[in-house]
Amino acid sequence: MLKGFKNFLMRGDIITIAVGLVVALAFSTLIKAFTDNVINPIVARLQGDNSAGLGWQLGEEGNEATYLDVGEFISALIYFVIFMAVIYFCIVVPYKHYQARRGVTAFGEPGPVKTCPACLCEDLPAAASKCRHCASEQPPTVGAGVQPA
């Protein structure tokens, strides 16, 4: 029973999804800080409301709503970089090493792609014989028209 649970947890797509969710969480923090501390004060200044920290006062002195707080955004940016480094070195690198020992490539480089001549989508694998978007037959590629991802 525990072996089955371990195999379930170590499936590549589960780890990939977990890392994706963590990246999304960190990125959402960065975006929230940008909107709360850069965009909101500009909008508040245009509305004429009342704000202080590392930044500029756009309106009346002491009006927190119109204070362009760059310090908070820089803090969130630093948090994002540190958080992503921790995720990479504590989760991704050990997982890649573990998967390599099992003979599986995890978080590898994507393969070469080509462009569909019918619908012009640019994300077809080079070995595709049919377009996934328009279902047109694809000519075999011997190296011509293949672009690295």
C-alpha positions in Angstrom: 0.0 0.0 0.0 2.8 2.5 0.9 4.7 1.6 -2.3 1.6 2.4 -4.4 1.2 5.8 -2.6 4.9 6.6 -3.2 4.6 5.7 -6.9 1.5 8.0 -7.0 3.4 10.9 -5.4 6.5 10.5 -7.5 4.7 10.6 -10.9 6.1 13.4 -13.0 2.9 15.2 -13.6 2.0 15.5 -9.9 5.4 17.1 -9.1 5.2 19.3 -12.2 1.7 20.5 -11.2 2.8 21.1 -7.6 5.8 23.2 -8.7 3.5 25.1 -11.1 1.1 25.9 -8.3 3.9 27.1 -6.1 5.2 29.3 -8.9 1.8 30.7 -9.4 1.4 31.5 -5.7 4.7 33.3 -5.6 3.9 35.2 -8.8 0.5 36.2 -7.5 2.2 37.7 -4.4 4.5 39.7 -6.7 1.5 40.9 -8.8 -0.5 41.7 -5.7 2.3 43.8 -4.3 2.7 45.6 -7.6 -1.0 46.5 -7.8 -1.3 47.3 -4.1 1.8 49.5 -3.9 2.2 51.0 -7.4 -1.0 50.9 -9.4 -3.4 51.6 -6.5 -1.7 54.8 -5.4 -1.7 56.2 -8.9 -5.4 55.5 -9.2 -6.0 56.9 -5.7 -4.2 60.1 -6.8 -6.4 60.5 -9.8 -9.4 60.1 -7.5 -8.1 62.6 -4.9 -8.0 60.4 -1.8 -5.4 60.5 1.2 -0.6 57.9 2.5 4.4 56.9 3.5 7.8 54.4 3.0 10.3 54.2 0.1 8.7 56.0 -2.8 7.0 59.2 -3.8 4.0 61.1 -2.5 1.8 61.8 -5.4 -0.8 63.9 -3.6 -1.1 65.7 -0.3 1.5 64.9 2.3 0.5 62.1 4.7 -2.1 60.7 2.2 -1.4 56.9 2.3 -3.7 56.2 -0.7 -1.6 58.3 -3.1 1.8 57.1 -1.9 3.8 55.3 -4.5 5.4 52.6 -2.3 8.3 51.2 -4.3 9.8 49.7 -1.2 7.0 47.2 -0.8 7.3 46.2 -4.4 11.0 45.7 -4.1 10.4 43.6 -1.0 7.9 41.5 -2.9 10.4 41.1 -5.8 13.1 40.0 -3.5 10.7 37.6 -1.8 9.8 36.2 -5.2 13.4 35.6 -6.3 14.4 34.0 -3.0 11.3 31.9 -2.9 11.8 30.6 -6.4 15.5 29.8 -5.6 14.4 27.8 -2.6 11.8 25.9 -4.7 14.4 25.2 -7.4 17.2 24.1 -5.2 15.1 22.2 -2.6 12.4 20.6 -4.9 13.3 20.7 -8.6 17.0 19.8 -8.4 16.5 16.8 -6.1 13.5 15.6 -8.1 15.5 15.9 -11.4 18.3 13.9 -9.8 15.8 11.2 -8.4 14.1 10.9 -11.8 17.5 10.7 -13.6 18.4 7.7 -11.4 15.1 6.1 -12.5 16.0 6.8 -16.2 13.3 9.5 -16.6 13.9 13.1 -17.8 12.1 15.6 -15.7 12.0 19.4 -16.4 14.0 18.8 -19.6 14.4 21.0 -22.6 11.4 20.8 -25.0 12.0 19.1 -28.3 12.2 20.9 -31.6 9.0 22.3 -33.1 7.8 23.3 -36.6 5.2 25.6 -38.0 2.0 24.2 -39.7 1.8 25.5 -43.3 -2.0 25.4 -43.2 -2.9 27.2 -39.9 0.5 28.7 -39.1 0.5 27.4 -35.5 4.1 27.3 -34.3 4.0 24.7 -31.6 3.9 21.4 -33.5 6.5 18.8 -32.5 9.0 18.3 -35.4 8.0 14.7 -35.8 4.3 15.4 -36.0 2.6 14.0 -39.1 -0.7 15.8 -38.4 -1.5 19.3 -37.0 -3.2 19.1 -33.6 -5.0 22.4 -34.4 -6.3 22.0 -37.9 -5.7 18.3 -38.5 -3.9 18.9 -41.8 -1.3 16.3 -42.9 2.3 17.5 -42.2 5.1 16.9 -44.6 8.0 15.0 -43.1 10.8 17.2 -41.9 14.4 16.3 -42.4 15.8 19.4 -40.8 14.3 22.1 -42.9 11.8 24.3 -41.2 12.5 22.8 -37.8 13.0 25.5 -35.1 14.3 24.9 -31.6 11.7 25.6 -28.9 
